[in-house]
Structures are given as C-alpha cells and as structure tokens.
Amino acid sequence: MTITYEWRGDFDNTAVNALHVAGLNRQASNVDWLGQVHRHRLVAEAARQARTAKCKWLHVDFEDDLQPFYFDACGFQPTAAGLIAL
C-alpha cells in the first residue's frame, strides 16, 4: 500500500466541520481537524526524512487509544517488540 500526502492550504475547524455536515450528511461537531492535520503532518515529515536518510524502518510508540491514528491514518503496521528499561 502506498500512502501519498498532499497539503491543500490553510483552513479552519469551522470550515471542515461545515463540509462534513453538508457533504457527508453528518451532525455538526467540535472536532479539532487542524490539530489532527498538524499531528499527521509531523508523522509524514518524519517518514520523508527517514526515507531521505535511507532508513529502512520508522518506529513509533504510542498509547493504546492512539492506535486508530497511527495504524489507520498514518499507515503504521502493528509489530511485536521488546523493551528494556535502562
């Protein structure tokens, strides 16, 4: 699977929430879309720099409640890993 990132320009949460109401027939909400985009862009930039540096893998640690963001939105795959506290 290939994930492509594109930036559409400035927007605010009110505009995106209105788009979801009008275009997707959803109820109005107070979702922080801009915050989500900024977090997503951080991961995209980290991936870009890792590829530029010829890294083979990009690893991320996160709390369980963030699984949908990292697995679904960013394309990370679940793995088994080990950790030793030093």
Salt bridges, closest charged atoms under 4 A:
GLU45 OE2 - ARG48 NH2 2.69
ASP61 OD1 - HIS59 NE2 2.86
